Amino acid sequence: MFILGIILIIAGIGCAGYGFMQNNSLEAQFTSIMSSGTANPGTMFIVIGVILLVVGIILCVVGRKKN
């Protein structure tokens, strides 16, 4: 469980970082506004990244307590 927690933490940080990068990119925002009408294309990635990060931390804590 501990290794899976570490993997989820790394994936969560990467996903949230990608979402922040998308929200700060003018090209991504312009493309998103023209195609779907939303101004923040990375918000979904940020939310998923935070969820993965929280689940990863919980798995790390539970995995450490079992040992």
N, C-alpha and C positions, 0 to 999 in steps of 0.2 A: 504494500500500500504506500509505503514511503516513496519508492521510486516513481510510482504513478503520480503521486502528489507533486514531486519535483517536475515531472514532465508537464503536468497541467499548469504549474506555476510559470514555467518557461513559455508554454503556448499562450497563456493568458497575457503575459507581458508583451509577447510579440503581436498578438491580435490587437491589444489596446494601443500599442505603439503604431501599428498600421492604421488604425482608425483615427488617431490623432493626426497622423501624416495626411490622410485623406481629407480631414476637415480643414487642414491648413493649406491645402493645395488649391490654388485658384483654378487650375485646369480641371481638377476633379469636381470642384464645386460647379463650374460652368457647365461641364458635361452632364452632371446630375440634374441641374436646373433645366437644361434643355430636354433631357430624356424623360425624367420622371417628375419634375417640379419640386423636388426637395433640395434644400440648400446645404444640408449636412450629410454627405454620403458616407461618412465613417462612423456615424453614431451606432449603427448596428454592431460594428466590429468592437467598439469600445464597450458596449454592454456585454457582449459575449466574452470579451477579454476579462472584464471584471468578474463575471460569474465563474469563469475557469480559474481565475486567481483565487477566489474565495474557496472553491471546492478543493483546489490543490493544497491550500493552507490547512483546511480541515483534514484532508487525507494525511498530510505530513504529521499533524499533531496526533491523530488517532494511531498512525503507524508507529510513532515514537513511543506512545504510551503502552502499546502492546509488547514492545521489546523490553 
